[in-house]
Amino acid sequence: MGNPLFSEIGIICAGELEPGPITPGQIRSKALEVGDLWVGECHVTALDQPSQWHHHKDFDSVMYMLSGRIRVDHGSGGTQSFELGAGDYAYFPRRVIHRAQILEGDDVRYVFVRVGKGETLENVDGPDA
């Protein structure tokens, strides 16, 4: 077995999350960053219009919806979309441009786990940027 990321059990309490990178319409908080691992939470605020288009640079991401329901737009011209609700998972390969919008819920949140290197976010002008 390879080297473990952690040598001891760790706990990050809700009040200890740090501000993470922001996309207009999505506010992220970082729980931990160790080696190539980046873990956090996102509060989706994009209700009346979608969040800004963005991608996660050189990070592959897995998200788990905690609450609410969102639509995620992606693909050439932003013409593809899917919906996620509480209990659903999604995988986003690195550099795939996307955006999100709330479909239902007052407090819409998801948890994400990212693996990669460098900055975790780049906001862009459109789906084909």
Order of alpha helices (4+ residues) and beta strands (2+ residues): beta-beta-beta-beta-beta-beta-beta-beta-beta
